[in-house]
Amino acid sequence: MDLLVRIGTEGIEPEEGAPDPGKLLAGAPRFRSWNIEERDGLYAGIWEATPGKWRISYEEWEYCRILSGRSVITEEGGAAVEVRPGDSFVLRPGFTGTWEVLETTRKDYVIRL
C-alpha cells in the first residue's frame, strides 16, 4: 500500500449523481466525485458540479479548496459568499444553507465524520 497518495482524477472512475430532488432550488445540476481516500470516517477527493442551486446541510466537517469555476455558498440567515479558484474554506457540522454553482465548479475536499 502506498502511503503517499496524490489527489487527482487520473485512472479513477467518477461516481455520478445529483442533489436530492427535495433539495433542488434551480437548474439541473449534476455531480461527479473522484473519491481518493475513504477510511475511518475520513474522506478525500475531488468533486465537481454543473450549474444549479440546492439546499445543503452538514453533519460532518469539510475542508474545501476551489480548483475551478465559481459558486455562491449562503449560510441560512447569513451573507452569500462567492468562492473562486484558490479559495479555501471549512464547513462545520451544523452548517445549513444553499450552494449555487454559477460556473461548473471543481473542488478538492477532506471530510471528517
N, C-alpha and C positions, 0 to 999 in steps of 0.2 A: 504494500500500500504506500503510495506517495504521500508524504507529509506536507509538501508544498503543492498547493492546488491553485492554478490560475483561474480567475473569474473571466469567462468568455463564452461564446456560443458555438465555437468550432467543434464539430463532432458530437454535438448534443441535440437530440430531437426535442423541440419545444413542446410543452403542454399548451393547449389552446383552450380558451374559454371566453366568458363574457360576464358582466355583472348580473347578479340575480335580478330577474325582471321586476321584482317588487322594489328594488333599489334604484332602478334606472330612471333618470330625470330628463335626459335629452340624448338624441343621436342613437347610434347602434355600435357602440364601442366593442372592439374585440381585443382580447389579451393573448399574449404569448409569454411563457415563462421558461427560462432555462435554469433548472434547479441544479446547482453545483454541489451543495452540501446539505444533507438532511440527517441530523443525528442529535440525540439527547436534548431535544427541544430547541435546537439551533438550526436555522435555515439560511442559506446564502445563495445568491444567483443574480440573474438578470431578468427583468420584467419589462414588457413593452405593451402599450395600449394605444389604440387609434382614437380619434376624436369622439367625444361624448361626455356626459356628466352623470354621476351616480352618487348615492349616499355611501359613506364609509363609517365603520365603527371598529375600533381597535380594542381587543382584549390583550394583545401582545405588544411588545416593544419592538420598534423597527427603525433602523438606521437606513437612510437612502441617500444616493448621490445621483443627480440627474446627468445622464450621458448625452442625451439629445432631445430636442423637442421643447415644448412649453406646456405647462399645466398650471391650473389655479387650484389651490387647496384652501378650503374655508372651514375653520372650526365653527361649530354651532355657537352662535352668539358672538363670534369674533370677526376679525377683518380677513378679507381674502388675501392670500399670499401667492404671488406668481413665482414659479420655480423654473429655472432655465439651466442649460448645461453648465456644470461646475458647481451648482448649488448642492449643499449637503444639509440634511436635517434629520431630526428624530421625531417620530410619532410615538407618544407614550400611551400606555394602557389607559383606557377611558376616553380617548380622543373620539369624538363623533363630529361629523360634518359632511362635506362633499369634496369630491375630486372631479375636476373638469379638465379634460385633455383638449387643448387648443390646437396643438400640432402633435402628431404622433410622438409619444414620449417614451424614452427608454431610460431605465434606471438600474443601478446595481443596488442590492439590498442585503441586509443581515437582519433576520428576525429572531428574537429570543422569546420563547413562550414562558 
